[in-house]
Amino acid sequence: MDITKGLIAIGAGIAVCAGMGTGVGEGIAAGRAIEAMGRNPEMLPQLRSNMILGIALSETAAIYGLLIAIILIFVY
C-alpha cells in the first residue's frame, strides 16, 4: 500500500511538470510578439490577438497537468 501512494505522488509530480514547459513556451511567445510589434507597429492588433490566442491554447496543457495531478492525489 505504501509503494502505491509513493508512485501516485511521483506521477502527480510529473503531471505538474507540464506547467514548466508551458511557462517557458508562453514567455518565448510573448517575447517574440513584443519583438514583432517593435519592428512593425501597424500589425499590433493582429499580433496581440494571435499572441493571446496562442498563450491561451498553451495554458490548457498546464491546466490539464494540474487536473491530472489533483485527480491522482485525491481519487486514487
N, C-alpha and C positions, 0 to 999 in steps of 0.2 A: 504494500500500500504506500510506503514512503517513496519508493522509486517512481511510482506513478505521479505523485504530486510534484516531484522534482522535475520529471520530464515535461509535465504540463507547464511548470514555471519557465523552463528553458524555451519551450515552444512559444509561450506568450512573450518572452523577451525578444525572440527572433521576429515575431509578428510586429512588435512595436518598432523594430529597426527599420521598417518600411518608411517611417516618418523621417528618418535621417536622409534617405535618398531623395524624398520629395522636397525636403527643405533645401538641399543643395540645388536641385533642379529649378525650384522656384526662384532662388537667388540668382542663378545664371540667367534665367529667362527675364527677370526684372532688369538685371544689369544690361543685357543686350538690348532690351526695349528702350532703356534710357539712352544708350549709345545711338540707336537708330533715330530717336526723337531729336537728339542733338545734331545729327547730320542732316535730317530732313524734317524740319518743323511743320511743314504743310501736312504731313501724314500723321500728325499727332492723334486725332480722334480714332483713326483706323488702327494705329499701333496700340493705343491704350485698350481698345475693346478686345483686340486679339490677345494682348498680354493677359488681361483679366480672365478671358475665357480659358487660355492655356493654363494659368495658375490654378483656376478653379478645378479644371479636369485633373491636374496633377495632385491637388489636395485630396481628391477622393481616394487615392491609393493609401494615403496616410490614415484617413478615417476608416477605411476597410481594415487596415492593420490593427488599429486601436480596437475596433469592434471584435475582431477575431481574438485579440488578447483578452478582452473582457469576457467573451464567451468561454474561452479556455479556462480562465481563472474561476469564474463563478458558476459555470454549469457543470463542469467535469470534476 
